[in-house]
Amino acid sequence: MAAFERILTVKEAVLSRRSIRRFKPNPVPEHHLREILSLALLAPSSNNLQPWRVVVVREQELKERLRAVAHNQAQVSSAPAVLVIYSDMKDALARVEETLHPGFSEEQKQLRATNLRRAWEHKTDEEREEWGKSQGFILLGFLMLLARAFGYDTVPMGGFDEEGVKAVLELPAHVKITALLPIGVADENGYQHHRHSLERVVQWR
């Protein structure tokens, strides 16, 4: 399906999604990326902290450098864009007021901001960012399904040198990388789903 020919339903996106490692050279237009990202950023997070941040990498030279710190996996440089999802809890907590609902009174906002900062003040950067990184997987799931719904394909990547990725993208030392997500038009079919059955993993009580 050509991108944006028809937006898939959630069910169609889930059933047709594949992990794709070979991409056509067709660029992903910026307005398509903006649409996908804007919708994905509606993903929920604990306390609405939204600790995730995203770098959209399109420059070929930068993608080649990312590939070098991602175990030389070819999809990093062949995809027209790579989304790098990372956690920055330090920034999230410093600007926590931005995440508070406008329906709150000023007193409610002040109390909530104080309590959120207090809840994390005795944690290390490592502990904060590991938690933020785990929240980023919610965003990752939304991104993969939205990309598929709009006719694009992806592959979630956890195999990379985290310090190397941060160095290439000049990210702060304290942040944690959740995943790399190459995105583009598939140049292969990918493997059919092979997953555990519902009975294998779900308990009813």
C-alpha positions as CSV (number, residue, x, y, z in Angstrom):
1,M,0.0,0.0,0.0
2,A,1.3,3.4,-0.9
3,A,1.8,5.7,2.1
4,F,-1.4,7.6,2.9
5,E,-3.4,5.9,0.2
6,R,-5.8,4.8,2.9
7,I,-5.3,5.0,6.7
8,L,-5.5,1.5,8.1
9,T,-7.7,0.6,11.1
10,V,-5.9,-0.3,14.3
11,K,-6.7,-4.0,13.7
12,E,-5.4,-3.8,10.1
13,A,-2.2,-2.0,11.3
14,V,-1.6,-4.7,13.9
15,L,-2.1,-7.6,11.5
16,S,0.0,-6.1,8.7
17,R,2.9,-4.8,10.7
18,R,6.2,-6.6,10.1
19,S,9.8,-5.9,11.2
20,I,11.4,-4.6,8.0
21,R,15.2,-4.4,7.5
22,R,15.3,-3.4,3.9
23,F,13.8,-0.1,2.8
24,K,13.2,1.5,-0.6
25,P,15.1,4.8,-1.0
26,N,11.8,6.8,-1.2
27,P,12.0,9.6,1.4
28,V,9.3,10.0,4.1
29,P,8.0,13.5,3.6
30,E,8.4,15.7,6.7
31,H,4.6,16.3,6.9
32,H,4.0,12.6,7.1
33,L,6.6,12.3,9.9
34,R,5.0,15.2,11.7
35,E,1.6,13.6,11.5
36,I,2.8,10.3,12.8
37,L,4.8,11.9,15.6
38,S,2.0,14.3,16.6
39,L,-0.5,11.4,17.0
40,A,2.1,9.2,18.8
41,L,2.8,12.0,21.3
42,L,-0.8,11.5,22.5
43,A,0.4,8.3,24.1
44,P,-0.2,8.0,27.9
45,S,2.5,8.1,30.5
46,S,2.6,7.7,34.3
47,N,1.6,11.0,35.9
48,N,1.5,12.4,32.4
49,L,5.3,13.1,32.8
50,Q,6.0,12.3,29.1
51,P,9.7,11.8,29.7
52,W,10.4,10.7,26.2
53,R,12.2,12.8,23.6
54,V,12.8,12.0,19.9
55,V,15.5,12.8,17.4
56,V,14.5,12.4,13.8
57,V,17.7,11.5,11.8
58,R,17.5,12.0,8.1
59,E,21.0,13.1,7.1
60,Q,22.8,10.3,5.4
61,E,26.2,11.0,7.0
62,L,24.6,11.0,10.5
63,K,22.7,7.7,9.7
64,E,26.0,6.1,8.7
65,R,27.6,7.2,12.0
66,L,24.6,5.8,13.9
67,R,24.9,2.5,12.0
68,A,28.5,2.3,13.2
69,V,27.4,2.4,16.8
70,A,24.4,0.0,16.1
71,H,26.5,-3.1,15.4
72,N,26.6,-2.1,11.7
73,Q,23.0,-3.0,11.1
74,A,22.2,-2.0,7.5
75,Q,18.6,-0.8,8.2
76,V,20.0,2.2,10.1
77,S,21.6,3.7,7.0
78,S,19.2,2.4,4.4
79,A,16.0,3.7,5.9
80,P,15.1,7.2,4.9
81,A,14.7,8.2,8.5
82,V,15.6,6.8,11.9
83,L,13.7,7.9,15.0
84,V,15.8,7.8,18.2
85,I,13.7,7.6,21.3
86,Y,15.3,8.5,24.6
87,S,14.4,9.5,28.1
88,D,15.2,12.8,29.7
89,M,13.7,12.8,33.2
90,K,15.9,15.7,34.3
91,D,14.2,17.9,31.7
92,A,10.8,16.5,32.4
93,L,11.0,17.2,36.1
94,A,12.6,20.6,35.6
95,R,9.6,21.6,33.4
96,V,6.9,19.5,35.0
97,E,4.5,22.4,35.1
98,E,4.1,22.0,31.3
99,T,2.6,18.5,31.8
100,L,-0.1,19.6,34.3
101,H,-3.6,19.7,33.0
102,P,-5.0,23.3,32.3
103,G,-8.1,22.3,34.2
104,F,-6.2,22.3,37.5
105,S,-6.3,25.3,39.6
106,E,-3.0,27.2,40.3
107,E,-3.0,25.8,43.8
108,Q,-3.5,22.2,42.4
109,K,-0.7,22.7,39.9
110,Q,1.7,24.0,42.5
111,L,1.0,21.1,44.9
112,R,1.2,18.5,42.1
113,A,4.5,19.8,40.8
114,T,6.0,19.9,44.3
115,N,4.9,16.3,45.0
116,L,6.2,15.0,41.7
117,R,9.6,16.5,42.2
118,R,9.7,15.3,45.8
119,A,8.9,11.8,44.7
120,W,12.0,11.7,42.6
121,E,14.5,13.8,44.5
122,H,16.2,11.0,46.3
123,K,16.6,8.9,43.2
124,T,19.8,8.8,41.2
125,D,20.0,10.0,37.6
126,E,20.3,6.3,36.6
127,E,17.1,5.3,38.5
128,R,15.2,8.2,37.1
129,E,16.3,7.7,33.5
130,E,15.7,3.9,33.6
131,W,12.1,4.6,34.6
132,G,11.8,7.2,31.9
133,K,13.3,4.7,29.4
134,S,10.6,2.2,30.3
135,Q,7.9,4.8,29.6
136,G,9.4,5.4,26.2
137,F,8.3,1.9,25.1
138,I,4.7,3.1,25.3
139,L,5.6,5.8,22.7
140,L,7.5,3.2,20.7
141,G,4.4,1.0,20.3
142,F,2.3,3.9,19.2
143,L,4.9,5.0,16.7
144,M,5.1,1.5,15.1
145,L,1.3,1.1,14.7
146,L,0.8,4.7,13.4
147,A,3.6,4.3,10.9
148,R,2.0,1.1,9.6
149,A,-1.5,2.7,9.6
150,F,-0.1,5.4,7.3
151,G,1.6,3.0,5.0
152,Y,5.1,2.9,6.3
153,D,7.2,0.1,7.9
154,T,9.5,0.0,10.9
155,V,11.8,-2.2,12.9
156,P,12.3,-1.6,16.6
157,M,16.0,-1.8,17.5
158,G,17.5,-2.4,20.9
159,G,20.9,-3.4,19.7
160,F,23.3,-0.4,19.9
161,D,26.0,1.1,21.9
162,E,24.1,3.6,24.1
163,E,27.1,5.8,24.8
164,G,28.0,5.8,21.1
165,V,24.4,6.9,20.1
166,K,24.5,9.7,22.6
167,A,27.9,10.8,21.3
168,V,26.8,10.8,17.7
169,L,23.7,12.8,18.5
170,E,25.4,15.0,21.1
171,L,22.8,14.1,23.7
172,P,23.3,14.8,27.5
173,A,25.3,12.2,29.4
174,H,22.4,11.4,31.8
175,V,19.8,10.4,29.2
176,K,18.8,6.8,28.4
177,I,18.1,5.5,24.9
178,T,14.9,3.5,24.6
179,A,15.2,2.4,21.0
180,L,16.1,3.2,17.4
181,L,13.3,3.0,14.9
182,P,14.1,3.0,11.2
183,I,11.0,4.0,9.2
184,G,10.3,3.9,5.5
185,V,8.6,2.0,2.7
186,A,9.4,-1.7,2.8
187,D,11.6,-3.3,0.2
188,E,10.9,-6.8,1.5
189,N,7.9,-8.7,2.8
190,G,9.3,-9.5,6.2
191,Y,8.4,-12.6,8.2
192,Q,4.8,-13.5,9.0
193,H,3.8,-13.2,12.7
194,H,4.9,-16.1,14.9
195,R,3.8,-15.4,18.4
196,H,2.6,-17.2,21.5
197,S,-1.1,-18.0,21.6
198,L,-3.4,-16.2,24.0
199,E,-3.7,-19.4,26.0
200,R,0.1,-19.6,26.4
201,V,0.5,-16.2,28.0
202,V,-2.8,-15.1,29.5
203,Q,-4.3,-16.2,32.8
204,W,-8.0,-15.7,33.7
205,R,-8.9,-15.3,37.3
